[in-house]
Amino acid sequence: MNPKSAGKGTTAVHAGVQPDPSTGAIMTPIFQTSTYVQEAVGVHKGWEYSRSHNPTRAALEAALAELEGGTAGLAFASGLAAIDTVMKTLRPGDQVICGQDLYGGTARLFRTNTAPLGIEFIFVDTQDAANVEAAVTEKTKLVWLETPTNPMMQITDIAAVAALTQPRGIRLAVDNTFASPMLQRPLEHGADIVMHSVTKYLGGHSDVVMGALVTKDPAIDAELRTIQNNCGAIAQPFDSFLVLRGLKTLHLRIERHCANGRRIAAWLKEHPGVGKVYWPGFPEHPGHDIATRQMDDFGGMIAFEIASNSLEQAKTLVASTELFALAESLGGVESLIEHPAAMTHGSVPAEIRAQLGINDGFIRLSVGVEDVEDLIADLEQAFAKAGV
Ligand SMILES: *Cc1c(COP(=O)(O)O)cnc(C)c1O
């Protein structure tokens, strides 16, 4: 099924899954097996060893590829394992241009593990594609983007960056975790590789850690698949099954995340104790026009600062919600609240946090799919307890 012909919801329900040929089971079974019996040496049904291939993982990989409008998907043990796989396509002396406001773990991987191998990272503000262009040298092999970013909700114009990378033979990879393919399909805008922390919206139920890569370029697919098999950071069959199940309601969940996000963003904006609210759906958001063009809606991730910028008040607030769970991660059915400076972005150097605006009073919400009135009532009581 092609997402261009079928609707996104139809694709979410059907992508990748076919009735099991041996039983007719409508759901892809969990092929919890490490190996496959061969009839004679080298005579087998296409499956040899589960690091290389597994039917449950293959069904999920096909589904992820369809959802992103790609031709090949790969599922990994975590989002970071997926990113690390892309890093392993690089060689000493290569240069990567990447966004400044990256997921904390991504920036940590780049700085701590990839840079020491002789790969240079240039962190630029990708909200203006001209900054990417200015950083390009003949050593540039990859541009790595997040849009919207975590946690500042900055928007980068994927097509504008692709217009710079494509003619130069530089690969463009986009971390599409925050948007999910329901809201944004980077391959349609010229990206070469889409990456997901499947842990978040795609899994959607806070019960799996997984990553994915999708491409529509057979040469890139072959390169990534070789690394996946050689290095072995694969997604497991049971986890693949859980995500296949999660994908079937992705469109419904995302619709509700977006509707709830819209209401809560508006509520925060009106609250006298709240300073800036970061949500790309506001017309005054600097990336609003690009987001309107390249996304189908604005999602359920919202960041805001409390007007006082008091650490004490921020800590009390995030500890006082009852429905919003105080936790890292995002994209699950349940709402989460967190303090990025002390939690998810603690590993980001303090001066970079300050530069981005991740200050003491800065709070991030992952708005879930509960009844929005209950979520707002919960925030109201927590704001009151914190004296915000
Ligand atoms: C969580 C996350 C990752 C890392 O994924 P894991 O599944 O935790 O390894 C990467 N990018 C973004 C935007 C994320 O939110």
The ligand as an ORCA input file, in Angstrom:
! r2SCAN-3c Opt
* xyz 0 1
  C      14.113      9.626     22.551
  C      14.695     10.287     21.369
  C      15.833      9.765     20.745
  C      16.573      8.548     21.255
  O      15.795      7.393     21.140
  P      15.883      6.144     22.165
  O      14.794      5.263     21.661
  O      15.654      6.691     23.530
  O      17.245      5.571     22.015
  C      16.311     10.438     19.630
  N      15.706     11.553     19.159
  C      14.613     12.070     19.752
  C      14.003     13.314     19.191
  C      14.073     11.465     20.872
  O      13.001     11.992     21.466
*
